[in-house]
Amino acid sequence: MPETKTQMLEREYVIPLRRAWLRVPKYERTGKAIKAIKIFIAKHMKVPDRDIEKVKLDVYFNNELWFKGRAHPPAKIKVRAIKDGENIKVNFAETPEYIRFLKSKHDKVKKKAEIKIEEKKPDEKEEKIKKEEEKTEEQKTAEQEKEKALEQQQIKQAEQQQKAQKHITKIKEPKIQRMALKK
């Protein structure tokens, strides 16, 4: 059987977008520009069946296209397309300084999060013990919540009884008033 080697093919293109996005309404312009990039790359990088599903844009690159909003995309853009097997990754040809800064910042945050996750993974035995303690604590808290709920129900019932007694008309006994004797 012949072995198929996956070659990494890397090319830079300046993609004209204005002609593509002028043909659609203003509110669809950036979306059309993204589709135009994918179609252009699929055509020039010789993607089988020109399947634009296999063309992936970098997150920061996509954010840069959408930066001015959906009605004002760039007129042309310089990209670097890297073909890895069947998939193609599209990125900046020259990454701007602030994008490099953002990437490094996000990488640091991800590393810190991974370190914290690794530190939080204790042994399995400790996990079982903690789960049992949590269950007993949960049971205790559940019992306390039930007691509080019962107390609240009793208080509500007492208040309702007091309200009901206020609204009950009391039978008044006739008052007998003595009249003074007339002289």
N, C-alpha and C positions, 0 to 999 in steps of 0.2 A: 504494500500500500504506500502510495506517496505521502510524505509528510507535508502538512500545510504549515508554513511558517507565518506567524502573525507579525506583520511588519508595522512599525510605527511610522506613519507618514505625517509630516508636519509641514504646513504651508501657511503663508500669510496672504490675506486678501484685503483689498479696500472695496467694501460693498456699497454701491450706490443705493440709497433707500428712498430718496425723494420721489422718484418716478412711481414707486410702488404705493407710497402712502398718500400721494396726491389724488389717487383714484377712489378713495373711500372717504366717508364722512369724517369730520374732525375727531369725533369721539372714538373712532376705531383706528386711528393712525398708528399708535405705538404697537398695538396688537398686530396690525398688518406689517409693520416694520420687522417685528420678530419673525413672522411667517416668511417674509421675504428673505431674511438672513438664513433661515433653515432651508428654504428652497434653493437659494444660491449655493450654499455649502453642499447640499445633497447633489446638485448638478455638477459642481466642479470637483468634488472629491469622489465622484463616481460611486455613489451609494446604490446598491441594487434596488431597482424599481423606484428610485428616488424617494425612498421612504423617509419622511421628515421626522418620524417617531424616533429614528436612530440618531438624530442630531440633537445633542444636549447642550444647552447654554449654561455657562457658569453663573452661580447665584449673584455674585457681585457685578458681573457683566449685565445680567438681566436687570438688576436694580439701577444700574447706570442708564440703561435705555429708558426706564420708566421714571427717572428722576424728575424730568420736567413735566410729567403728567402724560395723560393719554392722548392729548391733542398736539403735543409738540415734541416728536421724536427727532433724533439727529438726522441730517440730510445724507450723511455718509459716515461709515465707521470702519476702522482698521481692525481686523481680527486675526487671530492665530487659530487655525483648525488643526486638531491632532486626531488622526485616525488610529484607533486601537482596535484591531479586529474589524467588526462591523460597525461599532459605535464610533461616533465622532464627537469630540468635546470642543466647544467653541469658547474662546477666552479673549482677553485683551491682547493685542499685539505688543503694546507697551503699557504695562500696568501703571496707572497713576499712583503718585505717592500716597495719597489719602486712602486708596484702596489697599495698598500694601500694609499701611498702618492698621486698617480695620481687620484685615486677615490675621495679622500677628496678634491683635487684641483678642479676637475670637478664638484663636488657637490657644492662647494663655488661659482663657476662661474654660475651654474644654478640658485642658490638662488638669486644671485645679479641680474641676468637677469629677474627672476620672480618678484622681488621687483620693478625693473624699469618699467616693464610692468604694474604692479598694480598702480604705481604712475602716469603713463601716461594716465590712464583711467579717464578722467574727466566726469562730469555729461552729460547727454544726451542733455540738453538745450545748454550747452556750446559748445558741438560738433556741433549742428545745426548752431549756430551763427558763429562758426569758418568756417564751410563748406560754408556758405553764403559769408563770407568775402573772403574766398579762391576763390570762384566763381567770385566775383567782381574783385579780384586781378588777377585771371587768365584771365578774359576778358580784363582787362587793359593791361596785359602783351601780350595777343594775339594781341590787337590792335597795341601796340608798335612794335611787331614783324612784323606785316603786313606793317606798315609804313617803317620800316627798309628794308624790302624786296623790297618794291616799289622803295625806294631810290637807292638800289643796282641795280635794274633792269634799272632804268633811267641812272645810271652811266655807266652800261655795254653798253646800247644802244648808249650813247654819244661816248664812246670809239670806238665802232664798226663803227659809222659814221665817226669818225676821221680817222680810218684805211682805210675805203672805199675811203675817199677823197684823201688820200695819194697815193692810187694805181690807181686812175683815171688819165689817161694821159690828160694833159692839151693841148689844141690846141694852138700851138705857132703861133703868127702872124709873117708873114714874115718881116724880118727887111730890110728896104731899106737903103742901105749904099750908100752914095754919093761918087762918085769917084772924086778924085781931077782932076781938069782940067790939061791936059798936055800942057805944053808950048813948 
